[in-house]
Structure formats: structure tokens, C-alpha cells
Amino acid sequence: METTILSYTVIALSESEAAKLFFENTRSEISSEAEKMKFANNINDLVVKFVRLDLLPDDTEVLVMERLYPIDFRAF
């Protein structure tokens, strides 16, 4: 069985968006992850919301999604 190791980094784009930057992955792998996120978003809110696929000026592909903030457990 062959295992594929995905290489990515997550960064904040704005107050409401974060992006997952992919390195050395094919467009089909990134598109597949985006489709899985869209499917999960239609079922429930347990997965961050998919926003769009984008391309940075240096040709790095990014998966843009909603930005989540940690909840202070003492607030409850």
C-alpha cells in the first residue's frame, strides 16, 4: 500500500479567511479536498466552510476557507 504525504501550510488571509497552501501536490488532489469540504458543508457545520480555490502570485495553489478562532472554555 502506497502512502501519499501531503505537504501544506495554513495561514491567515484576513479576519474571516484562512488558506491552506499546498506544495508539490497535483490540482486533482487539491480539487478533491475542496469537493470533500463542499460535500461535508452540505451535511453539517462540523467542517470549516469552503470559500474558494485560489492561486497566489508565485503559482502556489491555496484552498481558502473560513477562519476559526479558539473558544475560551472559561466563557461557559
C-alpha positions, 0 to 999 in steps of 0.5 A: 500500500502506497502512502501519499504525504501531503505537504501544506501550510495554513495561514491567515488571509484576513479576519474571516479567511484562512488558506491552506497552501499546498506544495508539490501536490497535483490540482486533482488532489487539491480539487478533491479536498475542496469537493470533500469540504463542499460535500461535508458543508452540505451535511453539517457545520462540523467542517470549516466552510469552503470559500474558494480555490485560489492561486497566489502570485508565485503559482502556489495553489491555496484552498481558502476557507473560513477562519476559526478562532479558539473558544475560551472554555472559561466563557461557559 
